[in-house]
Amino acid sequence: MGKKLRGKTKKDKPKPRNKDGTIIKKKKVIKPETHFNQILKTGTENDLENEMEKLNELNRINPTKNTKNKQKRRELVLQRRHMKKRLLSKLRRLHQKRKEEINNDDNENDSNQEDNEENKDNKEKEYKPKQTTKTIEMMREKDETMIDENDTEIKEALENDEYKNYFNNEYTPQILITTSISHTGGIFRFIKELKNFLPNSYFYYRKKFDLGTIMKSAIEKEFTDIIVITERLRKPYKLLLIHLPNGPSMEFKLFDVIYQDEIEGHGVAVGYNPELMFRNFKTTLGVRVQRALNALFPKDEELKGRELITFQNHRDFIFFRYYRYIFTDNFTNVNLQEIGPRFSMRLLYVQKGLFDPEKGDYEWLYKDKMGVKRRKFYL
């Protein structure tokens, strides 16, 4: 038997040669990982930044579309993320070293400059003031009705309005509280909260009486103000305030009513006449609203109760808060305990005289167009 013929293998294939007959040597292919590791070890900051740009371009072009295997594509993505993290950490360390070197040089220069007082002033760092953030209140449009402290004519006109007798201590306010004709039991919770912080306030059922007859009987019984609460979806919606006997009438829309029981760690009203605080009522309309709200409370504030009511105007929204302040042992600090309720209001209109929905003369009326300009405020 003869020998079996051996099949051709890769070794038997002819090797590529040059014209001289010498065998062509293959170029060594450097793997991307080894090249990346070399740059991390010995590369400069520019080399690292160039490598980062290459990685970002690869992620933008997304060459993983050519690889059909999902596992390989996932490995490529994870590998690039890992490389990017290593590059960022290396660049961060280089930046930190450079800062330390600059600080060391500055310290050496400062030690040398202590001998020369004249050169010390020239190399002091310039103070850069902090940039103040602009708010909508700072960019508020100028209003002609803004009250100036030096303008005595406007003050005299405001002091001679319908609330003149109250501020001259000629009477104490007596308030009648009622509801709209159609109401549910959910409104009485808010009315109960109103009676807690409004001294000399009395609630009467509306039944089917007209507001005209209610105002006549209230004037006969020497009430000074009427508050009418209307509701929507079993929640307080609007508050109508009528000053007796000659007006004016104001209506507010109520927002975000939070009752006393819903406030964590709330206090309980004892019954003292509270102190009042009004903030940010700057226009003639704002001062008129402030005087109307002030006329609901007795003029003699009882400081023993340490109860405080605040009306703060912020972008034409009036925020109501009811607190009790407590002094510390050294009388240096004050702690506040909220009593409640907590709500906010927005003025809808001011009507001259007593309330008349048909023939009433409106001093000011809110329209939807007024809410377009965000830098325009009216209170």
Helices and strands as residue ranges (DSSP letters): H 32-42, H 45-61, G 63-65, H 70-113, H 117-122, H 152-159, H 164-167, E 175-179, H 187-197, E 201-203, H 211-220, E 225-232, E 235-243, E 249-258, G 260-262, E 275-279, H 284-294, G 303-305, E 307-314, E 317-327, E 334-338, E 342-351, E 362-365, G 368-371
